Each structure stands twice: as structure tokens, then as C-alpha cells.
């Protein structure tokens, strides 16, 4: 067992991982009993939610999911990106901890994984291999290394047991979040669970990710604002991805940068989304902030992690084009019709909540048609959308599951908007959109 406080072995067997969920449930239940007793002693009338969502229980959930890594941790991160401002504060806190608290494998476990992929003498192939990872995320950790012939590499090593545990982990986390009351009843995550399993299976295939990284390198070869690492095929395997090491600092380090730097980085992020959707027909659909870095001297964006890349159907592309055209023209009826045709909305929601949906459409139209730069730090419109949207979502008869393709694309758009808000950027999004919405666009 490692003495490193940041190093924890990843449970790799199904029984072992199930046991962790069981211990988590027991710990949360014990915390509830203790909190209930404390409140009764203080003369309070305890509520189920109040007993469940104590700081201690919130910490237990975040810590256990962080220990499990893999699908358990990834699902939490996906929920925080997709739901964003709709999460209750307690769940938002868990997700924030999950983004920050990934543990790394202890050296012995790392050695076992690499020996299985490269052979027991793998170290002889490197002039240097840093045992301490430079990054640790939900399904793998990244090490810096240098080959005997001088290639400077970043090597992503997948945690053991990730691929085999995807379906069970996703189902267990979903059950835990529902039973614990950490998710509002009005928030239907069933479509997200299907998407999460599919995406995680693709992300766990590092050979596929290497192919996608190479594809994006070709697609962006003419774009000086971006840097894509180069695949190193010699060391890439199903659970090990090797690529050229590219210098850069976290994109969030721009938070205190001058306004023009924050605006330029955000403009490049939005331009990338628009090119992916309307030009490439393929999109990297995981907008996790850690997937972007910034080069201090050049201001270029370093793009990382292409496991969630996928093609975008032509019907989805035209659906977004039609929806945006109608909204930019300020036509509420056409916007509603385009949203229905593309699959964003269902007939039941329009029939039962037409007035609320029209109010939401008016909010979106107003924001899109606002002249000049859009101020992403101004989030007042989100509250109006959330209030109306939660009312609609609470009506099970109005529930509608959009096509999976839209769920993927919308996740990228929403995550990019959240990052833009974090950077407090101001960008003329309207002018950027117009280039793609003309009849010949």
C-alpha cells in the first residue's frame, strides 16, 4: 500500500467495486441517523433531505466516487456539465470535488498495467518515465516520458477494470443519486445514462481515441489557433495512449487574465464548436475544462482527449441550422416548429406547456438577437429558463427524449458556454453564427 496520500489503488473487480457502493450506502445511512439524532436533541424536526445532505455525507459520496474512478466518476462529471445551473447546491459541490480530486494509481498497480501492455522490460525502452502523473482523471492518468531516441511523450494509462465495469458503475451511481435525493425528481437522467454507457465504452478504447486525435490534427491543420498532439503508434495500445507532449497551462488559469485574452480564447473555443458542427461533421463531445490548455506565449489552444469524438448526423446539423436561423430571425413560431422537427421538443410538451415553452423561446431569441458582444458572465437569463424548464420537466406526461445525437452535441455546446461563463468572456457570437446560417452555409 502506498504512503502517498494522492495515491489509491483502483478497485478493478466487479465484486470489489460493488462492495464500495455498499459501504458508501451504509456510511450515508449512518450519517443520516447521527444527523437525525442531533437535530432531535436540538429540538428540531428532521427532514429526510436535511439528514441526507449533510456536509459529511456530501463528502462521503464525492470521496467514494473519486476512489472508484472510471464510469462512477465520469458520470458525475457528465451530470455536472450537462445539468450545469439546474443542479441543487449539494450535488454541485460533489461534482466540483469530483473534478478536482482524482487519485492516481500507486506505483505497483501502474507497473502491473504497463507490464501487461508493453512487457516486463518496458522501462528499458525509455530514457525517462516519470512515475508521478502530470494529470489524473476519471478513466486514466497521464505520465510524461522520453524515449531512447529523444521523443518527448505524454502517455495516458487507463485504470484497470474500467471497461469491464462501465454498465454496472453507471447503473449503481444512478441508483445512488436517485435514492439519496441528490437529484431533483424533475430532472430525468435516463437518456444521459444510455449516452454515458455508449460514450464510456468508446472512450475506454485508446486505439480508437488515437485515430480520432489524428483525424482532428488533419482537420485543424489549417487553423493556427489550435494545437493537437501527434499520435505515437509505437507505444499505443488498447489501454495505453501515447502522444507528443505539448506544453500548456490550464484554460482556467485565464480567469484573472486581461479581458482581451479571455475573449480571444473563448472565441477560439466557439469557432471550434461551429466548425465541428457545420464543417467537419464530427465533434469532440466532452467539454471538460481539463481537455483544453492554453500556451502562454502564443495564446494557442491545446486540445486534449478525443475519446468522446463522434460523427454528427446530417439531420442533426440541419436541425441546428434551421433552429438557429429561426431564432436569429426573431420568429417564435418558426423556432418552435424547428425545435419540434429536430427533436428538441415533443408534441406532448408543446400541447401541455405551450405558454411556458414560448416564454423560454422568447428568452433565447432575445439573447441571440442582442447586438454586439454577448457577455457570458451575465447569467440572469439562466434563472428564467431554469424556472420554466423545471415546471415542464416535472410533468411526466410531457417528457420527451431527444435523439442521442442531439444529446451529444448539446453537451458540447452547454459545456463550452459554461467555460465561457467561467472566463467571463465577451464575444460577438451572432456574427460568428451568421457565417454558417446563410442559405449557402
C-alpha positions as CSV (number, residue, x, y, z in Angstrom):
1,X,0.0,0.0,0.0
2,X,1.4,3.4,-1.0
3,X,2.1,6.1,1.6
4,X,1.3,8.8,-0.9
5,X,-2.0,10.5,0.1
6,X,-2.8,11.2,-3.5
7,X,-2.3,7.5,-4.5
8,X,-5.1,5.0,-4.1
9,X,-5.4,1.6,-5.8
10,X,-8.3,1.4,-8.3
11,X,-10.8,-1.3,-7.4
12,X,-10.8,-3.4,-10.5
13,X,-13.1,-6.4,-9.9
14,X,-16.9,-6.2,-10.1
15,X,-17.4,-7.6,-6.6
16,X,-14.8,-5.2,-5.2
17,X,-16.5,-2.2,-6.9
18,X,-20.0,-3.3,-5.8
19,X,-18.7,-3.5,-2.3
20,X,-17.6,0.1,-2.4
21,X,-21.1,1.2,-3.4
22,X,-22.4,-0.9,-0.5
23,X,-20.1,0.7,2.0
24,X,-21.0,4.1,0.7
25,X,-24.7,3.4,1.2
26,X,-24.0,2.2,4.7
27,X,-21.9,5.3,5.5
28,X,-24.6,7.6,4.2
29,X,-27.3,5.8,6.2
30,X,-25.1,6.0,9.4
31,X,-24.6,9.7,8.8
32,X,-28.3,10.2,8.4
33,X,-29.1,8.5,11.7
34,X,-26.5,10.6,13.5
35,X,-27.7,13.9,12.0
36,X,-31.3,13.0,12.8
37,X,-30.5,12.3,16.4
38,X,-28.6,15.6,16.7
39,X,-31.5,17.6,15.3
40,X,-34.0,15.9,17.6
41,X,-31.7,16.7,20.5
42,X,-31.7,20.3,19.4
43,X,-35.5,20.4,19.3
44,X,-35.7,20.4,15.5
45,X,-37.9,18.3,13.3
46,X,-35.5,16.5,11.0
47,X,-36.4,16.0,7.3
48,X,-35.1,13.2,5.1
49,X,-33.4,15.7,2.8
50,X,-31.8,17.5,5.7
51,X,-30.5,14.3,7.2
52,X,-29.2,13.1,3.9
53,X,-27.5,16.2,2.5
54,X,-25.1,17.0,5.4
55,X,-21.6,18.2,4.6
56,X,-20.3,14.8,5.9
57,X,-22.5,12.8,3.6
58,X,-21.7,15.0,0.6
59,X,-18.0,14.4,1.3
60,X,-18.6,10.6,1.6
61,X,-20.2,10.4,-1.8
62,X,-17.6,12.5,-3.5
63,X,-14.7,10.6,-1.9
64,X,-16.1,7.2,-2.8
65,X,-16.8,8.0,-6.4
66,X,-13.4,9.6,-6.7
67,X,-11.8,6.4,-5.4
68,X,-13.7,4.2,-7.9
69,X,-12.8,6.4,-10.8
70,X,-14.0,5.0,-14.2
71,X,-17.6,5.3,-15.1
72,X,-18.6,6.1,-11.5
73,X,-16.5,9.3,-11.6
74,X,-17.1,10.1,-15.2
75,X,-20.9,10.0,-14.8
76,X,-20.7,12.6,-12.0
77,X,-18.6,14.8,-14.2
78,X,-21.0,14.4,-17.1
79,X,-24.0,15.3,-15.0
80,X,-22.2,18.5,-13.8
81,X,-21.6,19.5,-17.4
82,X,-25.0,18.6,-18.8
83,X,-27.2,19.9,-16.0
84,X,-25.0,22.8,-15.0
85,X,-27.1,25.5,-13.4
86,X,-30.0,23.1,-12.7
87,X,-28.2,21.1,-10.0
88,X,-29.0,21.6,-6.4
89,X,-26.1,23.1,-4.4
90,X,-25.2,19.9,-2.6
91,X,-24.9,17.9,-5.8
92,X,-22.9,20.8,-7.4
93,X,-20.5,20.5,-4.5
94,X,-20.0,16.8,-5.1
95,X,-19.4,17.3,-8.8
96,X,-16.9,20.1,-8.1
97,X,-15.0,17.8,-5.8
98,X,-15.0,15.0,-8.5
99,X,-13.4,17.4,-11.0
100,X,-10.6,18.2,-8.6
101,X,-9.9,15.1,-6.5
102,X,-8.9,12.3,-8.9
103,X,-6.5,10.0,-7.2
104,X,-3.7,8.3,-9.0
105,X,-2.7,4.6,-9.1
106,X,0.0,3.5,-6.7
107,X,3.3,2.6,-8.5
108,X,2.8,-1.1,-8.1
109,X,-0.6,-1.0,-9.9
110,X,0.8,1.2,-12.6
111,X,3.7,-1.2,-13.1
112,X,1.2,-4.1,-13.5
113,X,-0.8,-2.3,-16.1
114,X,2.2,-1.2,-18.2
115,X,3.9,-4.6,-18.0
116,X,0.7,-6.2,-19.3
117,X,0.7,-3.9,-22.3
118,X,4.4,-3.4,-23.0
119,X,6.1,-6.4,-21.4
120,X,8.1,-6.7,-18.1
121,X,11.1,-4.9,-19.5
122,X,9.2,-1.8,-20.7
123,X,11.4,0.6,-18.8
124,X,14.4,-0.2,-20.9
125,X,12.6,1.5,-23.9
126,X,12.7,4.9,-22.1
127,X,15.4,7.3,-21.2
128,X,13.0,8.7,-18.6
129,X,9.5,7.8,-17.4
130,X,8.0,10.0,-14.6
131,X,6.2,7.7,-12.1
132,X,4.2,10.6,-10.8
133,X,1.4,11.5,-13.3
134,X,1.0,15.0,-14.6
135,X,-2.7,14.5,-14.6
136,X,-5.2,12.1,-13.1
137,X,-8.8,12.0,-14.4
138,X,-11.8,9.7,-14.4
139,X,-10.7,6.8,-16.6
140,X,-6.9,7.2,-16.8
141,X,-3.8,9.1,-15.7
142,X,-1.1,10.8,-17.8
143,X,2.6,10.4,-17.4
144,X,5.4,12.3,-19.1
145,X,8.2,10.2,-20.7
146,X,11.1,10.4,-23.0
147,X,12.1,7.6,-25.4
148,X,15.7,6.4,-26.0
149,X,15.7,8.4,-29.3
150,X,14.6,11.6,-27.7
151,X,10.8,11.7,-28.3
152,X,9.1,13.7,-25.5
153,X,5.7,11.9,-24.9
154,X,2.6,12.2,-22.8
155,X,1.3,8.7,-22.1
156,X,-2.2,8.1,-20.9
157,X,-2.7,4.9,-18.9
158,X,-6.2,3.5,-18.3
159,X,-7.2,2.4,-14.8
160,X,-7.7,-1.3,-14.5
161,X,-11.2,-2.7,-14.7
162,X,-12.7,0.5,-16.3
163,X,-14.0,-1.1,-19.4
164,X,-15.5,-4.2,-17.7
165,X,-17.3,-2.1,-15.1
166,X,-18.9,0.6,-17.2
167,X,-22.6,-0.6,-17.3
168,X,-22.7,-1.7,-13.6
169,X,-21.0,1.5,-12.4
170,X,-23.3,3.8,-14.3
171,X,-26.4,1.9,-13.0
172,X,-25.1,1.9,-9.5
173,X,-24.3,5.7,-9.5
174,X,-27.7,6.5,-11.0
175,X,-29.5,4.4,-8.3
176,X,-27.4,6.1,-5.6
177,X,-28.2,9.6,-6.8
178,X,-31.9,8.9,-7.1
179,X,-32.3,7.1,-3.7
180,X,-30.2,9.7,-1.9
181,X,-32.4,12.6,-3.2
182,X,-29.3,14.3,-4.6
183,X,-31.1,14.7,-7.9
184,X,-34.3,16.7,-8.2
185,X,-37.3,14.5,-9.2
186,X,-37.9,16.7,-12.1
187,X,-34.5,16.0,-13.7
188,X,-34.8,12.9,-15.9
189,X,-31.3,11.4,-16.4
190,X,-32.4,8.2,-18.1
191,X,-31.3,9.5,-21.6
192,X,-28.0,10.5,-20.1
193,X,-27.4,7.0,-18.7
194,X,-27.7,5.5,-22.1
195,X,-25.4,8.1,-23.6
196,X,-22.9,7.7,-20.8
197,X,-22.5,4.0,-21.3
198,X,-22.1,4.3,-25.0
199,X,-19.6,7.2,-24.7
200,X,-17.6,5.5,-21.9
201,X,-17.2,2.3,-24.0
202,X,-15.8,4.4,-26.8
203,X,-13.6,6.5,-24.5
204,X,-12.1,3.3,-23.0
205,X,-10.8,2.3,-26.4
206,X,-7.5,4.1,-26.7
207,X,-6.7,2.9,-30.2
208,X,-9.9,4.5,-31.3
209,X,-9.0,7.7,-29.5
210,X,-5.6,7.8,-31.2
211,X,-7.4,7.6,-34.6
212,X,-9.7,10.4,-33.6
213,X,-6.8,12.6,-32.4
214,X,-5.1,12.1,-35.8
215,X,-8.3,13.0,-37.6
216,X,-8.6,16.2,-35.7
217,X,-5.0,17.0,-36.4
218,X,-5.7,16.8,-40.1
219,X,-9.0,18.8,-39.8
220,X,-7.3,21.6,-38.0
221,X,-4.1,21.6,-39.9
222,X,-5.1,25.0,-41.5
223,X,-6.1,26.6,-38.1
224,X,-3.2,28.4,-36.3
225,X,-5.3,28.9,-33.2
226,X,-5.1,25.2,-32.1
227,X,-2.5,22.6,-31.3
228,X,-3.3,18.9,-31.5
229,X,-0.8,16.3,-30.1
230,X,0.7,13.8,-32.6
231,X,-0.1,10.1,-32.0
232,X,2.9,7.8,-31.2
233,X,1.8,4.5,-32.6
234,X,4.7,2.6,-31.2
235,X,3.5,2.8,-27.6
236,X,-0.2,3.0,-28.1
237,X,-2.4,0.0,-27.1
238,X,-6.0,-0.6,-26.1
239,X,-5.5,0.8,-22.6
240,X,-2.4,3.0,-23.2
241,X,-2.4,6.1,-25.5
242,X,1.0,7.7,-26.3
243,X,1.2,11.1,-28.0
244,X,3.7,14.0,-28.3
245,X,3.9,16.1,-25.2
246,X,2.6,19.7,-25.8
247,X,3.3,22.5,-23.3
248,X,0.4,24.4,-22.0
249,X,-1.3,25.6,-18.8
250,X,-4.9,25.0,-17.7
251,X,-7.5,27.0,-19.6
252,X,-9.0,28.1,-16.2
253,X,-5.7,30.0,-15.5
254,X,-7.1,32.7,-17.8
255,X,-9.7,33.6,-15.2
256,X,-7.6,36.5,-14.0
257,X,-6.1,37.4,-17.4
258,X,-6.9,40.6,-19.3
259,X,-10.3,40.7,-20.9
260,X,-8.9,40.6,-24.4
261,X,-7.1,37.3,-23.7
262,X,-10.2,35.7,-22.2
263,X,-12.3,36.9,-25.1
264,X,-9.8,35.5,-27.7
265,X,-9.6,32.1,-26.1
266,X,-13.4,31.9,-25.8
267,X,-13.8,33.0,-29.4
268,X,-11.5,30.2,-30.5
269,X,-13.5,27.7,-28.4
270,X,-16.8,28.8,-30.0
271,X,-15.2,28.8,-33.5
272,X,-14.1,25.2,-32.9
273,X,-17.7,24.1,-32.0
274,X,-19.1,25.8,-35.1
275,X,-16.5,24.2,-37.4
276,X,-17.1,20.7,-35.8
277,X,-20.8,21.0,-36.2
278,X,-21.2,22.8,-39.6
279,X,-17.9,22.0,-41.4
280,X,-16.4,18.8,-40.1
281,X,-19.5,16.8,-39.3
282,X,-17.5,15.3,-36.4
283,X,-17.3,16.6,-32.8
284,X,-15.3,16.0,-29.7
285,X,-18.3,16.0,-27.4
286,X,-16.6,16.1,-23.9
287,X,-16.2,19.8,-22.9
288,X,-14.5,19.0,-19.6
289,X,-12.3,22.1,-18.8
290,X,-9.3,19.8,-18.4
291,X,-9.4,19.0,-22.1
292,X,-8.2,22.5,-23.0
293,X,-4.9,24.1,-22.2
294,X,-3.5,27.5,-23.3
295,X,0.0,28.3,-24.5
296,X,1.2,31.4,-22.7
297,X,3.5,32.8,-25.4
298,X,1.3,32.2,-28.5
299,X,-2.2,32.1,-27.0
300,X,-2.9,28.9,-28.9
301,X,-5.4,26.4,-27.5
302,X,-4.0,22.9,-26.9
303,X,-6.8,20.3,-27.5
304,X,-6.6,17.1,-25.5
305,X,-8.7,13.9,-25.0
306,X,-10.5,12.8,-28.2
307,X,-12.1,9.7,-26.8
308,X,-15.6,11.3,-26.9
309,X,-15.3,12.3,-30.6
310,X,-18.1,11.1,-32.8
311,X,-19.7,11.8,-36.2
312,X,-22.7,14.2,-36.3
313,X,-25.6,13.1,-38.5
314,X,-26.6,15.5,-41.3
315,X,-30.1,15.6,-40.0
316,X,-28.8,16.9,-36.7
317,X,-26.6,19.5,-38.4
318,X,-29.6,20.8,-40.5
319,X,-31.8,20.7,-37.4
320,X,-29.4,23.1,-35.5
321,X,-29.1,25.3,-38.7
322,X,-32.9,25.6,-39.0
323,X,-33.4,26.3,-35.3
324,X,-30.7,28.9,-35.2
325,X,-31.9,30.6,-38.4
326,X,-35.4,30.9,-37.0
327,X,-34.2,32.2,-33.6
328,X,-31.9,34.7,-35.2
329,X,-34.8,36.0,-37.3
330,X,-36.8,36.5,-34.2
331,X,-39.6,34.2,-35.3
332,X,-41.0,32.4,-32.3
333,X,-43.4,30.2,-34.3
334,X,-40.7,29.1,-36.7
335,X,-38.3,28.4,-33.8
336,X,-40.9,26.2,-32.0
337,X,-41.5,24.4,-35.3
338,X,-37.8,23.8,-35.9
339,X,-37.3,22.6,-32.4
340,X,-40.1,20.1,-32.8
341,X,-38.9,18.9,-36.2
342,X,-35.3,18.5,-35.0
343,X,-36.4,16.5,-31.9
344,X,-35.5,19.1,-29.2
345,X,-39.2,19.2,-28.2
346,X,-42.1,16.7,-28.2
347,X,-45.7,17.2,-29.1
348,X,-46.8,16.5,-25.6
349,X,-44.7,19.3,-24.1
350,X,-46.0,21.8,-26.6
351,X,-49.6,20.7,-26.1
352,X,-49.4,20.8,-22.3
353,X,-47.0,23.7,-21.7
354,X,-47.1,25.8,-24.8
355,X,-47.1,29.1,-23.0
356,X,-44.1,28.3,-20.8
357,X,-42.2,27.0,-23.8
358,X,-43.0,30.1,-25.7
359,X,-41.6,32.2,-22.8
360,X,-38.4,30.2,-22.9
361,X,-38.1,30.6,-26.7
362,X,-38.6,34.4,-26.3
363,X,-35.7,34.4,-23.7
364,X,-33.4,32.5,-26.1
365,X,-34.4,34.7,-29.1
366,X,-33.8,37.8,-27.0
367,X,-30.3,36.7,-26.1
368,X,-29.3,35.6,-29.6
369,X,-30.6,38.8,-31.2
370,X,-28.8,41.1,-28.7
371,X,-26.5,43.3,-30.7
372,X,-22.7,43.4,-30.1
373,X,-20.7,41.1,-27.9
374,X,-22.5,38.6,-25.8
375,X,-21.5,38.8,-22.1
376,X,-21.2,35.3,-20.8
377,X,-20.8,36.5,-17.2
378,X,-24.4,37.8,-17.3
379,X,-26.3,34.7,-16.3
380,X,-29.6,36.3,-15.4
381,X,-31.4,34.6,-18.3
382,X,-30.5,31.2,-16.9
383,X,-32.8,31.6,-13.9
384,X,-35.8,32.3,-16.1
385,X,-35.0,29.3,-18.3
386,X,-34.5,27.0,-15.3
387,X,-37.7,28.0,-13.6
388,X,-39.8,27.4,-16.7
389,X,-37.9,24.3,-17.7
390,X,-38.3,22.6,-14.3
391,X,-42.0,23.1,-14.4
392,X,-42.2,21.4,-17.8
393,X,-39.8,18.6,-16.7
394,X,-41.9,17.9,-13.6
395,X,-44.8,16.8,-15.8
396,X,-44.1,13.2,-16.8
397,X,-46.7,13.3,-19.5
398,X,-44.7,16.0,-21.2
399,X,-41.4,14.1,-21.1
400,X,-39.5,13.7,-24.3
401,X,-36.1,12.2,-25.1
402,X,-34.3,14.0,-27.8
403,X,-32.2,11.9,-30.3
404,X,-28.9,10.7,-28.9
405,X,-27.0,12.8,-31.5
406,X,-28.6,16.0,-30.1
407,X,-27.7,15.0,-26.6
408,X,-24.0,14.7,-27.6
409,X,-23.9,17.9,-29.5
410,X,-25.8,19.9,-26.9
411,X,-23.5,18.7,-24.2
412,X,-20.5,20.2,-26.1
413,X,-22.4,23.5,-26.6
414,X,-23.6,23.7,-23.0
415,X,-20.1,22.9,-21.6
416,X,-18.5,25.5,-23.9
417,X,-21.0,28.1,-22.6
418,X,-20.2,27.2,-19.0
419,X,-16.4,27.6,-19.7
420,X,-17.1,30.9,-21.4
421,X,-19.1,32.0,-18.3
422,X,-16.2,30.9,-16.0
423,X,-13.9,33.1,-18.1
424,X,-16.4,36.0,-18.0
425,X,-15.8,36.4,-21.8
426,X,-17.5,38.8,-24.1
427,X,-17.8,37.5,-27.7
428,X,-19.9,38.6,-30.7
429,X,-21.5,35.2,-31.2
430,X,-24.2,36.5,-33.5
431,X,-21.6,37.5,-36.2
432,X,-19.9,34.1,-35.8
433,X,-23.2,32.3,-36.4
434,X,-24.2,34.3,-39.4
435,X,-21.4,32.8,-41.5
436,X,-22.9,29.3,-41.0
437,X,-26.6,30.2,-41.4
438,X,-26.8,31.7,-44.8
439,X,-28.6,29.6,-47.4
440,X,-25.3,28.5,-48.9
441,X,-23.8,27.9,-45.4
